[in-house]
């Protein structure tokens, strides 16, 4: 079961990264950068760490 939750966390990270790419595509660099730093970086690492505990 943990593997499935970990895969879901990886998929969520990929989804957040795709949203950041869309922000960059519409010339909203600040939103894209914040999306990467906050969601992809912090939230996804926190979820992966909690799964591995």
C-alpha positions as CSV (number, residue, x, y, z in Angstrom):
1,X,0.0,0.0,0.0
2,X,2.8,2.4,0.7
3,X,4.1,2.0,-2.8
4,X,0.8,3.1,-4.2
5,X,0.7,6.2,-2.0
6,X,4.3,7.0,-2.9
7,X,3.5,6.7,-6.6
8,X,0.5,9.0,-6.0
9,X,2.8,11.6,-4.4
10,X,5.2,11.4,-7.4
11,X,2.2,11.8,-9.8
12,X,1.1,14.9,-7.8
13,X,4.6,16.4,-8.1
14,X,4.5,15.8,-11.8
15,X,1.1,17.5,-12.0
16,X,2.3,20.5,-10.1
17,X,5.3,20.7,-12.4
18,X,3.1,20.7,-15.5
19,X,1.0,23.5,-14.0
20,X,4.2,25.5,-13.6
21,X,5.1,24.9,-17.2
22,X,1.7,26.2,-18.2
23,X,2.4,29.4,-16.1
24,X,5.7,29.8,-17.9
25,X,4.0,29.3,-21.3
26,X,1.6,32.2,-20.6
27,X,4.5,34.5,-19.5
28,X,3.7,34.4,-15.8
29,X,7.2,33.6,-14.6
30,X,6.6,34.6,-11.0
31,X,3.7,32.3,-10.7
32,X,5.6,29.5,-12.3
33,X,8.6,30.0,-10.0
34,X,6.3,30.1,-6.9
35,X,4.5,26.9,-8.1
36,X,7.8,25.1,-8.4
37,X,9.3,26.3,-5.1
38,X,6.2,25.9,-3.0
39,X,4.2,23.0,-4.4
40,X,6.8,20.8,-6.2
41,X,9.5,21.5,-3.7
42,X,8.0,21.7,-0.3
43,X,4.6,19.9,-0.4
44,X,5.8,17.0,-2.5
45,X,8.9,16.4,-0.4
46,X,6.9,16.6,2.7
47,X,4.4,14.0,1.4
48,X,7.2,11.7,0.3
49,X,8.9,12.0,3.6
50,X,5.7,11.2,5.5
51,X,5.1,8.2,3.4
52,X,8.6,6.9,4.0
53,X,8.2,7.3,7.8
